[in-house]
Amino acid sequence: MSPSLSRVPARPIRPSPTGRVALHTAFSGTPENFPGSSGTTRLGNDTNDVGLESFSEPDHEKKLAGAFGHKPLSLNPLERSDLESAFGTEALNECLEYDVFSTVDALRRQLAYEQKSEMSATQFYRIDPACMPTGWYAEDTKIDQGGGLISLRTIFRGPAGECGKIMRSFDGCTLHLDEAYKSSLPSKLVGVPGFDHPVATINYMTARACRLLDMTADKLGSVKVNRLQHRPMLVHLDWLQYKYPQKSLAELIGHTTWAKQYVRQAAANIGHTLEAEPEITFQSSPEWIAAHPGVPERDWAYTRMEAQRLAIEHMTGHEIVEVDDPLVNWEISAAKAIERFKEERCVDLSESNATIETERIDRMISVHLGALEKSETALTKRYGVPPDYAPRHMNFDVTFRTRRIDER
């Protein structure tokens, strides 16, 4: 049995409308009621081995045909002329062909985001990993993985208790983007030494890690993303596969915002750009298993619950068992972490102040879980996917070859 199917069933945590977090009552119902659990098996590397929730099933294909059907955004001549002047005809046509937009303003924001380059190679080399924005600090752990591969795991903490983590690795040629959990971190950091503008938090953390891993433009040859679980990108990619069934996954992945901004920026920091059509190693393939020995396969429901688990873990500072822990239900572990956090925060407070602090913590957790829920709702609405939807591929590896920006 696939490891992803043998874990203890759990339901995603949902924020309470009252602002309080009641983990013991938020999970009533049977496991098959949460999105992605019913009829979803492991996702293989072939369209004939992708589980029940796949386009190879006629009923599911019919359901997604209605779900993914959309009316393309129509621009009047003035709107098109304005956007072409600001962003270029090629970039505009690319966005209209390969993504979904409900308004002209949404399209404009996307174009601005994809074309923005917030860090030059010159700024990258000026980053001093020991010099952090005021009030922020990083806990760095270097790990020698063998074979010349060095990993750096960083927990990033802010002045108001914000917390997130990343892991980046380098083997002398390939930058590995292993993990990135923004959790309660802000989207952008203000006051980064050497920058006169806000910098995307994850991008700064990646660039800082690259400096600590002694990465340079002369050394870099490729960027590899391991075990891809980014939910917006996976839904976008699935929509692209439905719209362009004649194209391969490798052809389509470069048209996602995730590739055009997130991965491209990681390479651009060091003075590189991405080559077209990356190499893809699918989950459960022999190559994937060899690259990730002992790592369990993951399904769609896991990624949603894992985002919730990490958010609570980072906010409380207490370790929570893995979502698929075979012995302990993760939401019970999360509830205990919250209670321990409250006890620590209230130990020296009066009864009235302890009540105020407890309510503040409940609101804080509810806000963060609510943000995750809002993001999920916006994603499903944008692409029109049904509640029991699961993409045909996930948790795969993607390797982009790179070249220096000044090379042709």
Secondary structure as GFF3:
##gff-version 3
##sequence-region A 1 408
A	DSSP	three_ten_helix	3	5	.	.	.	ID=ss1
A	DSSP	three_ten_helix	31	33	.	.	.	ID=ss2
A	DSSP	alpha_helix	58	68	.	.	.	ID=ss3
A	DSSP	alpha_helix	77	87	.	.	.	ID=ss4
A	DSSP	alpha_helix	89	98	.	.	.	ID=ss5
A	DSSP	alpha_helix	104	115	.	.	.	ID=ss6
A	DSSP	alpha_helix	121	126	.	.	.	ID=ss7
A	DSSP	beta_strand	137	146	.	.	.	ID=ss8
A	DSSP	beta_strand	149	157	.	.	.	ID=ss9
A	DSSP	beta_strand	163	170	.	.	.	ID=ss10
A	DSSP	beta_strand	174	181	.	.	.	ID=ss11
A	DSSP	beta_strand	188	189	.	.	.	ID=ss12
A	DSSP	beta_strand	199	200	.	.	.	ID=ss13
A	DSSP	alpha_helix	201	212	.	.	.	ID=ss14
A	DSSP	beta_strand	222	225	.	.	.	ID=ss15
A	DSSP	alpha_helix	231	243	.	.	.	ID=ss16
A	DSSP	alpha_helix	249	253	.	.	.	ID=ss17
A	DSSP	alpha_helix	257	257	.	.	.	ID=ss18
A	DSSP	pi_helix	258	263	.	.	.	ID=ss19
A	DSSP	alpha_helix	264	268	.	.	.	ID=ss20
A	DSSP	beta_strand	272	274	.	.	.	ID=ss21
A	DSSP	beta_strand	279	281	.	.	.	ID=ss22
A	DSSP	alpha_helix	286	291	.	.	.	ID=ss23
A	DSSP	alpha_helix	300	316	.	.	.	ID=ss24
A	DSSP	alpha_helix	330	346	.	.	.	ID=ss25
A	DSSP	alpha_helix	351	383	.	.	.	ID=ss26
A	DSSP	beta_strand	397	404	.	.	.	ID=ss27
###
